[in-house]
């Protein structure tokens, strides 16, 4: 239990302080896996899986996975937009299943496609990218650290984390505690600033601006 808790704390610190850099490394992997899942599910939803459609599903999923992996590596902002589209597409698919459309593969596939299009439109209209990753990784990383310390204190167990996830466990643990909520939010804000400061320092040698000017430069999207 102590080893798992310590691992949560260490990994949480890394995610909270280096989340954006880590995400850039693993994003191509996420893109490849997501492409395989969405490609295979799309072919299965439209044509079903048979003697002819199975090889088509495999080839389509590998092709989409490779495209997403390459785009994720070369174009970070585009990768975020595509990732949002994949997430909303799967969300729409699960909504369709909940509504009883699991037996109607055509309409389920159409709903998945529509959800992906809506997600792409939203991600394109609302600037995301680097800021989204910094905020999400800081928030989740601090939650991991808190979960580790709560495990050491004996107030939560690893089985609870496995059952409901880190965010749910931490949220239930600090329910009604303004102090712990302030620690979570305050820690997340501090880690966000630390990540943005590290990113800004990396830009100093490239754009010739001072540190404060670089922060303004980055907040305007590098324009």
C-alpha positions as CSV (number, residue, x, y, z in Angstrom):
1,X,0.0,0.0,0.0
2,X,2.8,2.4,0.9
3,X,4.6,1.6,-2.4
4,X,1.4,2.4,-4.4
5,X,0.8,5.6,-2.5
6,X,4.4,6.7,-3.0
7,X,4.1,6.0,-6.7
8,X,1.0,8.0,-6.9
9,X,2.7,11.0,-5.3
10,X,5.8,10.8,-7.5
11,X,3.9,10.3,-10.7
12,X,1.4,13.0,-9.6
13,X,4.2,15.5,-9.1
14,X,5.6,14.7,-12.6
15,X,2.2,15.1,-14.2
16,X,1.4,18.3,-12.4
17,X,4.8,20.0,-13.3
18,X,5.6,18.3,-16.6
19,X,2.2,17.4,-17.9
20,X,2.4,19.4,-21.2
21,X,5.8,18.0,-22.1
22,X,4.8,14.4,-21.2
23,X,1.6,14.8,-23.2
24,X,3.5,15.8,-26.3
25,X,5.5,12.6,-26.0
26,X,2.5,10.3,-25.5
27,X,0.1,12.1,-27.7
28,X,1.2,10.3,-30.9
29,X,0.6,7.0,-29.1
30,X,-2.8,8.1,-28.0
31,X,-3.5,9.3,-31.5
32,X,-2.6,5.9,-33.0
33,X,-4.7,3.9,-30.5
34,X,-7.6,6.3,-30.9
35,X,-7.4,6.0,-34.7
36,X,-7.5,2.3,-34.5
37,X,-10.5,2.2,-32.2
38,X,-12.5,4.8,-34.2
39,X,-11.6,3.2,-37.5
40,X,-12.5,-0.3,-36.5
41,X,-15.7,0.8,-34.7
42,X,-16.7,2.9,-37.7
43,X,-16.4,0.0,-40.2
44,X,-18.1,-2.4,-37.7
45,X,-21.0,0.0,-37.1
46,X,-21.6,0.5,-40.8
47,X,-20.8,-2.9,-42.4
48,X,-20.6,-5.3,-39.4
49,X,-17.7,-7.7,-39.1
50,X,-17.7,-10.5,-41.7
51,X,-15.3,-12.3,-44.0
52,X,-14.8,-9.3,-46.2
53,X,-15.4,-6.4,-43.8
54,X,-12.9,-7.7,-41.2
55,X,-9.8,-7.1,-43.3
56,X,-11.3,-3.7,-44.4
57,X,-11.8,-2.8,-40.7
58,X,-8.2,-3.7,-39.9
59,X,-6.8,-1.8,-42.8
60,X,-9.0,1.3,-42.1
61,X,-8.2,1.3,-38.4
62,X,-4.4,1.0,-39.0
63,X,-4.6,3.8,-41.7
64,X,-6.5,6.2,-39.4
65,X,-4.3,5.3,-36.5
66,X,-1.1,6.1,-38.5
67,X,-2.6,9.4,-39.8
68,X,-3.6,10.5,-36.3
69,X,-0.2,9.5,-34.9
70,X,1.7,11.5,-37.6
71,X,-0.5,14.5,-37.2
72,X,-0.2,14.3,-33.4
73,X,3.6,14.4,-33.7
74,X,3.8,17.2,-36.4
75,X,0.8,19.4,-35.5
76,X,0.0,19.6,-31.8
77,X,-2.9,22.0,-32.1
78,X,-4.5,19.9,-34.9
79,X,-4.0,16.8,-32.8
80,X,-5.9,18.3,-29.9
81,X,-8.8,19.2,-32.2
82,X,-8.8,15.6,-33.6
83,X,-8.6,14.1,-30.1
84,X,-11.6,16.2,-29.0
85,X,-13.5,14.9,-32.1
86,X,-12.7,11.3,-31.2
87,X,-13.8,11.8,-27.6
88,X,-17.1,13.4,-28.6
89,X,-17.6,10.8,-31.3
90,X,-17.3,8.0,-28.7
91,X,-19.5,10.0,-26.3
92,X,-22.2,10.2,-29.0
93,X,-21.9,6.4,-29.7
94,X,-22.4,5.5,-26.0
95,X,-25.4,7.9,-25.9
96,X,-26.8,6.0,-28.8
97,X,-26.2,2.7,-27.1
98,X,-27.9,4.0,-24.0
99,X,-30.9,5.0,-26.2
100,X,-31.2,1.5,-27.5
101,X,-29.5,1.9,-30.9
102,X,-27.0,-0.8,-30.4
103,X,-28.8,-3.2,-32.8
104,X,-29.0,-0.5,-35.5
105,X,-25.4,-0.3,-36.7
106,X,-26.1,2.3,-39.4
107,X,-27.8,4.8,-37.1
108,X,-25.2,4.2,-34.4
109,X,-22.4,4.8,-36.9
110,X,-24.2,8.0,-38.1
111,X,-24.6,9.2,-34.6
112,X,-20.9,8.6,-33.9
113,X,-19.9,10.5,-37.0
114,X,-22.2,13.4,-36.1
115,X,-20.7,13.5,-32.6
116,X,-17.2,13.6,-34.0
117,X,-18.1,16.5,-36.3
118,X,-19.7,18.5,-33.5
119,X,-16.6,18.0,-31.4
120,X,-14.3,19.0,-34.2
121,X,-16.4,22.2,-34.8
122,X,-16.3,23.1,-31.1
123,X,-12.5,22.5,-30.8
124,X,-11.9,24.6,-33.9
125,X,-14.1,27.5,-32.7
126,X,-12.8,27.5,-29.1
127,X,-9.0,27.8,-28.8
128,X,-7.6,24.8,-26.8
129,X,-4.3,23.1,-27.2
130,X,-1.4,24.0,-24.9
131,X,-3.5,25.8,-22.3
132,X,-6.0,22.9,-22.1
133,X,-3.2,20.4,-21.5
134,X,-1.5,22.5,-18.8
135,X,-4.7,23.0,-16.9
136,X,-5.9,19.4,-17.1
137,X,-2.5,17.9,-16.2
138,X,-2.0,20.3,-13.3
139,X,-5.5,19.5,-11.9
140,X,-5.1,15.8,-12.3
141,X,-1.5,15.7,-11.1
142,X,-2.4,17.4,-7.8
143,X,-5.3,15.0,-7.4
144,X,-2.9,12.1,-7.8
145,X,-0.6,13.6,-5.1
146,X,-3.6,14.1,-2.8
147,X,-4.8,10.5,-3.4
148,X,-1.3,9.2,-2.5
149,X,-1.3,11.1,0.8
150,X,-4.8,10.0,1.6
151,X,-3.8,6.4,1.0
152,X,-0.8,6.8,3.4
153,X,-3.2,8.3,6.0
154,X,-5.6,5.3,5.5
155,X,-8.6,7.4,4.5
156,X,-8.9,5.8,1.1
157,X,-7.8,2.5,-0.4
158,X,-6.4,1.4,-3.8
159,X,-9.5,-0.7,-4.4
160,X,-11.6,2.5,-4.2
161,X,-9.3,4.1,-6.9
162,X,-9.6,1.1,-9.1
163,X,-13.4,1.1,-8.7
164,X,-14.2,4.7,-9.3
165,X,-11.0,6.5,-10.4
166,X,-8.8,9.1,-8.8
167,X,-10.9,12.2,-9.4
168,X,-14.0,10.6,-8.0
169,X,-12.2,9.2,-4.9
170,X,-10.5,12.5,-4.1
171,X,-13.8,14.5,-4.7
172,X,-15.7,12.2,-2.3
173,X,-12.9,12.4,0.3
174,X,-12.8,16.2,0.4
175,X,-16.5,16.6,0.2
176,X,-17.5,19.4,2.6
177,X,-13.9,20.3,3.4
178,X,-13.1,23.9,2.2
179,X,-9.5,23.4,3.3
180,X,-8.8,20.4,1.1
181,X,-10.7,22.0,-1.8
182,X,-8.5,25.1,-1.4
183,X,-5.4,22.9,-1.4
184,X,-6.5,21.2,-4.6
185,X,-7.3,24.4,-6.5
186,X,-4.4,26.3,-5.1
187,X,-2.0,23.5,-5.9
188,X,-3.4,23.2,-9.4
189,X,-3.0,27.0,-10.0
190,X,0.6,26.9,-8.7
191,X,1.4,24.0,-11.0
192,X,-0.2,25.7,-14.0
193,X,2.0,28.7,-13.4
194,X,5.1,26.5,-13.0
195,X,4.4,24.8,-16.3
196,X,3.7,28.0,-18.2
197,X,6.8,29.6,-16.7
198,X,8.9,26.6,-17.9
199,X,7.4,26.8,-21.4
200,X,8.0,30.6,-21.5
201,X,11.7,30.1,-20.5
202,X,12.1,27.7,-23.4
203,X,10.8,30.4,-25.8
204,X,13.3,33.0,-24.5
205,X,16.2,31.8,-26.6
206,X,14.0,31.6,-29.7
207,X,12.1,34.9,-29.8
208,X,14.5,37.3,-28.1
209,X,11.8,38.6,-25.6
210,X,12.2,39.1,-21.9
211,X,10.5,36.6,-19.5
212,X,7.4,38.7,-18.9
213,X,7.1,39.6,-22.5
214,X,7.3,35.9,-23.4
215,X,4.3,35.2,-21.1
216,X,2.3,37.9,-23.0
217,X,3.5,36.5,-26.3
218,X,2.4,33.0,-25.4
219,X,-0.9,34.1,-24.0
220,X,-1.7,35.7,-27.4
221,X,-1.0,32.4,-29.2
222,X,2.5,33.3,-30.3
223,X,1.3,36.0,-32.7
